């Protein structure tokens, strides 16, 4: 039975996920496959490259660097998160991503992107982030609408995968990963409410299927969450999520706030570690 790890996004809220993944790595818990959405894909890559401590380290060190994330970036480049800094300087110069371990891992790694032309998800296997197209897919997965330019690569136009498939458990099950651990970044009580499309409808008017995906996102998200909770009750998955509100916004780069949320993730993972090991071995 193939094991899988499913990672929700949430921008800086996914600092929680970093804490969970570091505990898994420190305890040498691995999976046959990992699928990540948005920030979940970013952190999932460092999980597959087996680099505990890397993502929280560079978040705290560079998060407040204007090159990392800033209104200045958004105004002058169209991207809130600096493309060159985040996807070239950081992984290859400042805090090296272990691409060799990533390439040689037995773990299949997938990033989820939203295709703005079709309004559907793209589930892309990545195995070498030194390849520009593969890094483009990873960047696209985490490119939030309105604060990111559409990523054009491999003949596709892509944005944040969370728009079309926020927690892709069903897809991973369809792909043959039958025993899955799901890491979410919202509490059980969270319900995504209907959002006004507003300016997004104008910005993406050339892409009506993507606008429709934005409109339907709350229903999609709430249905996925209900499915996950039902799968947990049946014992089909192992579900790790915050049991308290994280109290952090998607763009909060305060090092103290990041450390606090990271520690919540660590504590939640450590609290269920023995149960998780038993479940995976069962």
C-alpha positions as CSV (number, residue, x, y, z in Angstrom):
1,X,0.0,0.0,0.0
2,X,1.6,3.3,-1.2
3,X,1.8,6.0,1.5
4,X,1.3,9.6,0.8
5,X,1.7,13.0,2.4
6,X,-0.8,15.7,1.5
7,X,0.1,19.4,2.3
8,X,-2.3,22.3,2.3
9,X,-1.0,25.8,1.6
10,X,-1.7,29.1,3.3
11,X,1.3,31.3,2.7
12,X,2.9,32.2,6.1
13,X,0.2,30.2,7.9
14,X,2.0,27.2,6.5
15,X,4.8,27.9,8.9
16,X,2.8,25.4,11.0
17,X,3.5,22.8,8.3
18,X,7.2,23.5,8.5
19,X,7.1,22.5,12.2
20,X,5.2,19.3,11.4
21,X,7.6,18.4,8.6
22,X,10.7,19.0,10.7
23,X,9.5,16.6,13.3
24,X,8.7,14.0,10.6
25,X,12.2,14.4,9.2
26,X,13.9,14.3,12.6
27,X,12.1,11.0,13.2
28,X,13.0,9.6,9.8
29,X,9.4,9.2,8.7
30,X,9.1,9.1,4.9
31,X,6.4,8.4,2.3
32,X,6.1,7.0,-1.2
33,X,4.7,10.3,-2.4
34,X,4.2,13.9,-1.4
35,X,1.8,16.4,-2.9
36,X,1.8,20.0,-2.0
37,X,-0.3,23.0,-2.7
38,X,1.1,26.6,-2.7
39,X,3.3,27.0,0.4
40,X,2.7,23.3,1.0
41,X,4.6,22.6,-2.2
42,X,7.4,24.9,-1.2
43,X,7.8,23.2,2.2
44,X,7.2,19.7,0.7
45,X,10.2,20.1,-1.5
46,X,12.5,20.7,1.5
47,X,10.9,17.6,3.1
48,X,11.8,15.5,0.1
49,X,15.4,17.0,0.0
50,X,15.6,16.0,3.7
51,X,16.6,19.4,5.1
52,X,15.0,19.9,8.5
53,X,15.3,23.4,9.8
54,X,15.9,25.0,6.4
55,X,12.6,26.6,5.7
56,X,12.0,28.1,9.2
57,X,15.6,29.3,9.1
58,X,15.4,31.3,5.9
59,X,11.8,32.5,6.7
60,X,13.1,34.1,9.9
61,X,16.3,35.4,8.4
62,X,15.0,36.7,5.1
63,X,11.2,37.1,5.6
64,X,11.4,40.8,6.3
65,X,13.9,41.4,3.5
66,X,12.3,43.6,0.8
67,X,13.6,41.3,-1.9
68,X,11.7,38.4,-0.4
69,X,8.2,40.0,0.0
70,X,7.2,43.6,-0.3
71,X,4.8,46.1,-1.9
72,X,7.8,47.4,-3.8
73,X,8.2,44.0,-5.5
74,X,4.5,44.1,-6.3
75,X,4.6,47.6,-7.8
76,X,7.7,47.2,-9.9
77,X,7.5,43.5,-10.9
78,X,3.9,42.4,-10.4
79,X,4.9,39.8,-7.8
80,X,4.6,40.3,-4.1
81,X,7.3,37.6,-3.6
82,X,10.5,38.4,-5.5
83,X,11.0,35.9,-8.2
84,X,14.8,36.2,-8.5
85,X,15.3,36.3,-4.7
86,X,13.0,33.5,-3.7
87,X,13.6,31.1,-6.6
88,X,17.2,31.8,-7.6
89,X,19.2,33.6,-4.9
90,X,17.7,31.8,-1.9
91,X,17.8,28.1,-3.1
92,X,21.1,28.3,-5.0
93,X,23.2,30.9,-3.1
94,X,21.9,31.9,0.3
95,X,20.4,28.8,1.9
96,X,21.2,26.0,-0.5
97,X,18.5,23.6,-1.6
98,X,19.8,20.0,-1.8
99,X,18.7,19.2,-5.3
100,X,20.8,16.1,-5.5
101,X,19.0,14.5,-2.6
102,X,15.7,15.7,-4.0
103,X,16.5,14.1,-7.4
104,X,17.6,10.8,-5.9
105,X,14.8,10.5,-3.4
106,X,12.5,7.5,-3.8
107,X,9.6,9.8,-2.9
108,X,7.5,11.0,-5.8
109,X,6.8,14.7,-5.4
110,X,3.9,16.6,-7.0
111,X,3.0,20.3,-7.0
112,X,-0.5,21.5,-7.7
113,X,-1.1,24.5,-9.9
114,X,-4.3,26.2,-11.2
115,X,-4.5,26.5,-15.0
116,X,-6.0,29.9,-15.6
117,X,-7.2,29.0,-19.1
118,X,-9.0,25.8,-18.2
119,X,-9.9,26.6,-14.6
120,X,-8.7,23.1,-13.7
121,X,-5.8,21.8,-11.6
122,X,-2.4,20.7,-13.0
123,X,-0.7,17.9,-10.9
124,X,2.9,18.0,-11.9
125,X,5.6,15.7,-10.8
126,X,8.9,17.5,-10.0
127,X,12.2,15.7,-9.6
128,X,14.9,18.3,-10.5
129,X,14.4,21.9,-9.4
130,X,17.6,22.9,-11.3
131,X,15.4,22.6,-14.4
132,X,13.9,26.1,-15.0
133,X,10.5,24.7,-16.1
134,X,10.2,22.6,-12.9
135,X,11.1,25.6,-10.7
136,X,8.4,27.5,-12.7
137,X,5.8,25.0,-11.7
138,X,6.8,25.2,-8.1
139,X,6.7,29.0,-8.2
140,X,3.3,28.9,-10.0
141,X,1.8,26.7,-7.3
142,X,2.6,29.4,-4.7
143,X,1.7,32.4,-6.9
144,X,-1.4,34.0,-5.2
145,X,-3.9,35.7,-7.5
146,X,-3.9,39.5,-7.7
147,X,-0.4,39.7,-6.0
148,X,1.4,37.5,-8.5
149,X,1.9,37.6,-12.3
150,X,0.5,34.6,-14.2
151,X,3.4,32.1,-14.6
152,X,3.7,31.1,-18.2
153,X,5.7,27.9,-18.7
154,X,5.5,24.7,-20.7
155,X,2.8,26.2,-22.8
156,X,0.5,26.8,-19.8
157,X,-0.7,29.8,-17.8
158,X,-0.6,29.0,-14.1
159,X,-1.4,30.4,-10.7
160,X,-1.9,29.2,-7.1
161,X,-3.0,25.6,-6.9
162,X,-5.1,26.3,-3.9
163,X,-7.7,28.0,-6.1
164,X,-8.7,24.7,-7.8
165,X,-7.7,22.0,-5.3
166,X,-6.8,23.2,-1.8
167,X,-6.2,19.9,-0.1
168,X,-5.7,17.3,-2.9
169,X,-6.4,14.1,-0.9
170,X,-8.9,12.6,-3.3
171,X,-6.5,13.2,-6.2
172,X,-3.7,11.4,-4.4
173,X,-6.0,8.5,-3.6
174,X,-6.9,8.3,-7.3
175,X,-3.2,8.3,-8.1
176,X,-2.7,5.1,-6.0
177,X,-1.6,6.6,-2.7
178,X,-4.0,4.7,-0.5
179,X,-2.6,5.4,3.0
180,X,-2.3,9.2,3.5
181,X,-1.2,11.7,6.1
182,X,-2.9,15.0,5.6
183,X,-1.4,18.2,7.1
184,X,-3.8,21.2,7.1
185,X,-3.3,24.8,8.3
186,X,-6.8,25.5,9.5
187,X,-8.7,24.3,12.5
188,X,-11.6,21.9,12.2
189,X,-14.0,24.8,12.9
190,X,-12.9,26.9,10.0
191,X,-15.5,27.3,7.2
192,X,-14.5,29.2,4.1
193,X,-17.3,31.7,3.4
194,X,-18.4,33.1,0.0
195,X,-16.1,35.8,-1.2
196,X,-16.9,38.7,-3.5
197,X,-14.9,38.2,-6.7
198,X,-14.8,41.9,-7.3
199,X,-11.5,43.1,-8.8
200,X,-10.4,39.5,-9.6
201,X,-13.3,39.3,-12.0
202,X,-11.9,42.3,-13.8
203,X,-8.2,41.3,-13.7
204,X,-8.9,37.8,-15.0
205,X,-11.9,38.6,-17.3
206,X,-9.9,37.0,-20.2
207,X,-10.0,33.7,-18.2
208,X,-13.7,33.1,-17.3
209,X,-13.1,29.5,-16.2
210,X,-10.5,30.7,-13.7
211,X,-13.0,33.4,-12.4
212,X,-15.6,30.6,-12.0
213,X,-13.0,28.6,-10.0
214,X,-12.4,31.5,-7.8
215,X,-16.2,31.9,-7.3
216,X,-16.6,28.2,-6.4
217,X,-13.6,27.9,-4.2
218,X,-15.4,28.2,-0.9
219,X,-17.7,25.3,-1.8
220,X,-14.7,23.2,-3.1
221,X,-12.7,23.9,0.1
222,X,-15.5,23.1,2.5
223,X,-16.4,19.9,0.6
224,X,-12.8,18.8,0.7
225,X,-12.5,19.5,4.4
226,X,-15.7,17.5,5.1
227,X,-14.3,14.6,3.1
228,X,-11.1,14.7,5.0
229,X,-12.9,14.6,8.4
230,X,-15.0,11.7,7.2
231,X,-11.9,9.8,6.0
232,X,-10.3,10.4,9.4
233,X,-13.4,9.0,11.2
234,X,-13.2,5.9,9.0
235,X,-9.5,5.5,9.8
236,X,-8.5,5.8,6.2
237,X,-6.2,8.8,6.8
238,X,-4.1,10.3,9.5
239,X,-5.0,14.0,9.9
240,X,-2.7,16.6,11.5
241,X,-4.0,20.2,11.9
242,X,-3.9,23.0,14.3
243,X,-6.1,22.6,17.4
244,X,-5.9,26.3,18.1
245,X,-6.1,29.4,15.9
246,X,-2.7,30.2,14.5
247,X,-3.2,34.0,14.7
248,X,-1.0,34.8,11.7
249,X,-1.8,36.4,8.4
250,X,-0.8,35.1,5.0
251,X,1.9,37.9,4.8
252,X,3.1,38.1,8.4
253,X,6.9,37.9,8.4
254,X,7.5,38.9,12.0
255,X,10.2,36.4,13.1
256,X,8.6,36.0,16.6
257,X,5.2,35.2,15.0
258,X,6.8,32.7,12.6
259,X,8.7,31.0,15.4
260,X,5.5,30.8,17.5
261,X,3.5,29.1,14.7
262,X,6.4,26.8,13.9
263,X,6.5,25.6,17.5
264,X,2.7,24.9,17.4
265,X,3.3,22.7,14.4
266,X,6.2,20.9,16.2
267,X,4.1,20.4,19.3
268,X,1.1,19.0,17.4
269,X,3.3,16.6,15.5
270,X,5.2,15.5,18.6
271,X,1.9,14.9,20.4
272,X,0.7,12.4,17.8
273,X,4.1,11.0,16.8
274,X,3.7,7.5,18.5
275,X,0.1,7.2,17.1
276,X,1.4,8.2,13.6
277,X,4.2,5.6,13.6
278,X,1.8,2.9,14.8
279,X,-0.8,3.9,12.1
280,X,1.8,3.8,9.3
281,X,3.1,0.4,10.4
282,X,-0.4,-1.0,10.8
